[in-house]
């Protein structure tokens, strides 16, 4: 996958993940912690796009499986 396409995919998936976190029925502290994890993924994407994609996939998988993502 070319870099531009991977960047677009990661950007879209980050937006979706932020929307999901915002919609969770959890405490404000939990939402803050999850949002921080997504911000770490965003920062990682600036240096290592494939690693950011992997981290984001793990994060989303944990959300899908009902486990709180832990980085």
LOMARFI-982629 format. One record per residue (C-alpha): x, y, z; residue in one letter. Coordinates in steps of 0.001 Angstrom, whole numbers, plus 500000, padded with zeros to 6 digits. Each point is the difference from the previous one (the first is absolute). Layout:
N
XYZA/...
# end
This chain:
71
500000500000500000X/501390503376499084X/500716502538502737X/497254502439498979X/497367497257500018X/501195498675503377X/499992503518501412X/496416500553498792X/498915496664501470X/501621500692503377X/498528503511500082X/496482498690499297X/500324497181502530X/501302502449502630X/496957502197499433X/497709496987500360X/501799498889503169X/499664503474501521X/496278499955499187X/499633496586501640X/501840501109503139X/497829503117500198X/496865497821499814X/501092497537502713X/498011499875503203X/503023500292502291X/501328502559502436X/501595503220498842X/503332498732501355X/499726496829497908X/499180502027496887X/502966502254500689X/502345497017500333X/498707498449496777X/500291503315498168X/503601500308501180X/500727496578498530X/498579501156496681X/502144503131500159X/503046497764500475X/498995498143496834X/499713503356498216X/503486501004501139X/501370496596499004X/498554500462496503X/502259503016499529X/503105497818500460X/498942496436499182X/496787499643498039X/499949496170499868X/500491499808503788X/497185502503500506X/497738497848497824X/500855496933502111X/499359501840503278X/496716501341498713X/498917496528498866X/500724498608503479X/498113502887501602X/496931499462497790X/500128496232500482X/499996500478503771X/496998502328499701X/498220497463497773X/500619497233502533X/498789502092502929X/503417500260501607X/501314503379501028X/502991500672497735X/503242500181501912X/503107501302498279X/
# end
